[in-house]
Amino acid sequence: MGMDAPALEKPGDGITSVKRGGRRSEERGMNVKKAGFLIGGSVLLVTGLVLILAWWPRVVDLFKGGIGMVLALTGLVVLALVRD
């Protein structure tokens, strides 16, 4: 590099290094999008938890059925291995 090389720019944090308004509006859009996802995700999480608690006996039945199917398939595999 010679003496006429341009000076190296310092990396910025994204907001303070913006010279004109182009990227700031994009960053605000991303912040609004993130806030929307945060609110939407929170609503889905709370709704899911409320429904699990409201339908708790059915949830327990579902778990019992799932455990029963896994045990039945495991028994089938063990019997198939013993036969060979």
CORDATA-V637462 format. One record per backbone hydrogen bond with DSSP energy under -1.0 kcal/mol. NH is the residue of the N-H (numbers start at 1). CO is the residue of the C=O. E is the energy in kcal/mol with one decimal. If there is no record, write none. Layout:
NH:CO:E
NH:CO:E
This chain:
5:2:-1.2
25:21:-1.2
27:23:-2.5
28:24:-2.3
29:25:-2.1
30:26:-2.0
31:27:-2.2
32:28:-2.5
33:29:-2.2
34:30:-2.7
35:31:-2.3
36:32:-2.3
37:33:-2.3
38:34:-2.4
39:35:-2.6
40:36:-2.8
41:37:-2.8
42:38:-2.1
43:39:-2.3
44:40:-2.3
45:41:-2.4
46:42:-2.5
47:43:-2.5
48:44:-2.5
49:45:-2.3
50:46:-2.5
51:47:-2.4
52:48:-2.3
53:49:-2.3
54:50:-2.4
55:51:-2.2
56:53:-1.0
59:55:-2.1
60:56:-2.4
61:57:-1.9
62:58:-2.3
63:59:-2.3
64:60:-2.6
65:61:-2.6
66:62:-2.3
67:63:-2.6
68:64:-2.4
69:65:-2.3
70:66:-2.2
71:67:-2.5
72:68:-2.4
73:69:-2.5
74:70:-2.3
75:71:-2.5
76:72:-2.1
77:73:-2.3
78:74:-2.5
79:75:-2.4
80:76:-2.1
81:77:-2.3
82:78:-2.2
83:79:-1.8
84:80:-1.1
